[in-house]
Amino acid sequence: MATTSAALSLMAYGYEAKVRINGTDLGLAGGKSESRRLFSPSDPMVAEIPQAMRAQFVVLKDGPNRIEIEFRKTGGPTDNLELLVYADPMEPDFAFRSKSKSSGKVDVTFQFGTPVSLADADVR
């Protein structure tokens, strides 16, 4: 059975951040901790989401999902950036952590059940 919903967690104190999944800007800005639930169109909960909000929440696809992250450090040297996408919080399907880059972009495809973990070395 395909994953029809997942959680996204962004810890971005001391960072400006922009996140897109499958081309959709999720409206995250960074500077704080943010999270949201994401869905595929086949999830039964989609009917409960107000039509005006669906564009930023119903972004997942069966199979590969493209995630784009742009960030810029605005805080101090001990600030870190962490973005997780997971169907099961014990095992993220996508993880990105930055500790030392002052800015950068990540553009990668991930698939639920096949974890991808990225760090500063993967930033362009």
C-alpha positions, 0 to 999 in steps of 0.5 A: 500500500502506498503512503498517502500521508506524511509529516514534515518537520522543519527546525530552522531557528536562525535560518530563512528557508523555503521548501517545495515538494513536487513543485509546490511551495509549502509556505514555510519561511524558517526562523522557527519550528514548523510542521505540517501534515502532507497528503496524496490525493488518494488519502481519505482525509483530503475531503476534510481539508478546506479547498483553499488549503489543499494546494499546500497540503495535498502535494505527495505522489505515489512513487518518487517525490521531489523536494527542493530546499533553499536556505540562508543562515541568519543566526549564530554559529551554533544554529542548525537546520533540520528538515524531516519528512516521514510516514513513521517518526522513528525512521524519516523517509527524507532527512536534511541537516545543515550545521555549517553552510551559510546558504545553499540549495538541495534538489533531490527525489525521495521515495517512501520506504527508501530513506534519503539522508543529506547533509552539508556535503550535499548542498549546492 
